[in-house]
Amino acid sequence: FPESYQEDLMKLKEEHPKWIFVRQDVNLKWKKVIAGESAEDKNVISNSKADAYKDGYWGQGYSYASDEAIEYYMDPRNFLDDTRVFQFEQLTFNHSYHTTGAVQLMLKGTFMQGELPGEDMKYAEAFYKVGEALKVSPFHLASRVYQEQNPGTSPLISGTYKGYEGYYNYFNIGNDF
């Protein structure tokens, strides 16, 4: 890791010795990334944020994000604490810590702690299998479904929604019906 990351990462590692930090080189130029993210309608920010983070009114309580806001939120060094660092979590599958048991622990106390409706497996097993097959973190998949569907009572995930029988839309994709 670059020197500008090391002090804060070492603090996190001391507090959480089992956490694994992996440097990921994306081979992109910072200024080009910021310019791409600054394209109109690509990033908006709440009007409650400081004026320096806004670059013109977008609508419905939001403004276009300024380059300064985009740079701030895309720089992991601004979020190296034990809560916000997870927005930079590596989302690829890793056999060393992605296990069905670990996914089951994540799902404890949620509507997904038990059996997957209509299947002979638990939600944890399904997230694990899908994550492994697609090389995506099953933790990420499970947490996104929880974010979209908590408490799990939406008719969109019932498989019985009129006109869409047999479909289970856990991610609210194309939710215009």
N, C-alpha and C positions, 0 to 999 in steps of 0.2 A: 504494500500500500504506500502511496505517497506520504511524505513526512507530515503533511497537513492533516492527515487522518489519524495518525498513529496514537497520539495522546488520548483522544477520546475513545478510540477502539480498545486501547489497553484498559481503560477504566471499565468499559462494558465487559470485556473478557474477564477481568477480576471479579466483577459482580455476578457474572453468568459464565462460569468456566466451561459449561457444556455447549455454549453457543459456538457456531462455526461461522467465521467470516471468510468470504471468498471474494477476491478481487476479480472483477469482470471487465476486461478490455473490450469496448464496443467499436473501437476504430472509427470514431466519428469526431469531427471538429466541433468544439463547444459553440463557437459563434454560428456555425451553420445549423446546429441543432436548435439553438435559441431562435434563429430567424425562421426556421420551419415551424416551431411551436408558436410563433408570433403571428402566423397567418390568420387572417380574419376569421372569426367564428370558431377557431380551434381551441382557445382557452379563455374562459371567463372567470371572474372572481367576484365574490360577494361585495356589494356596495358598502358593507360595514367595514371593509378593510381600509387601510390608510390610502390617501389620494395617490401617493407615490406608486402604489401597486395597480392603479387603474389607468386605462388608456382609452377613454371614451365610453359612453353609455351603451350597453348592449340591450337592456330591457329586463323587465320582471325582477328587479332587485339585483341585477348583475351588471358589471362593466367588463370591457375587454381587459385582459391581464396585460400589464406593462411588461417590457423586457426585464425590468428589475424583479418583478414578481415571479416571472417564469424562471429566471436565473436562481432566485432564492429557493423556490420549491423543487427545482431539479437537482440542486447540489446536496448530496448526502451529508456533507459535513455540517449542515444546518440542523440535522435531525439525528445525531448520534447520541441518543439517550434510549433508555430501555423501553420506551413506548413507541416513539415515532420512527425508529430505525426500521421497523417492519414494512414501511412503505417501499423500502428498497430490497425486500426479501427476494432471493433468487427463486424463481418460480418453475425451475426445471425439476424433474423427478430425480430423487437420490435414494438408492437402496439402503444406504447406511442409516438413515433416520426416518424415511417414509415407510412406515409399517402399518398394517391393518390395525394393530393394537394402539398405535399412536393416534391414528385417525379416530378410533373409537373413543379415546380419551377426550379428544376435541369435541366430539358430538355429545358427550355425557350432559344430560340436562336439557337437551334440545329435542325438537320433534323428530330429529334424525337419529336418535340413540338406538332405535330398534330396527325392525325389519322394513325393507323397502317394499312398498305396496306392489302386489302382483309378482313378486320375485321371491326366489328361495335364498335370499341373502340379506345381510344387514347393509344399511347405508354405508358403513365404514368399508365393507368389502367392495362395494360398487365404486366408491370414490378411489379406493386403492387401485382396483383393476383398470379403471378409466385413466387415472393418472399415469400408471405404469405404461399402458398401451400408447398414450399420446405424449409421454415424456413430460408431463406437467405435474406440478406439486398437488397431491391429493389434499393437502392442508388448504391450499389456495382454493381448489374447487369447492371443498366443504364450507369454507368460510364465506365464499361468495354466495352460495346457495342460502346459507343462514342469513346473510345480510339482505338478500332479496326476499326471502320467504318466511322469516320469523314472524309469527309463531307456527307457520306451517298449515294454515287454514285456508289459503287461497284456492279458489276453484280451479285456477290455472294449473295446479299441480295434482289435481284429483284424477285426471284421465277421463272425467265425465263432463267437461265443459261443453255445452251445447254447440254443435258444429265442429268440435275438435275432440270428439271422443277418442280415447286411446293415446292422446298426446299429453305429455307431462312437461310443462314449460317452467322448469325450476329457476331459470335465469331471467325470466321476463323478457325474452327476446321477441321482438315484433309484437309487443303487447298493445296492439291497436284495435283489438276486438272487444 
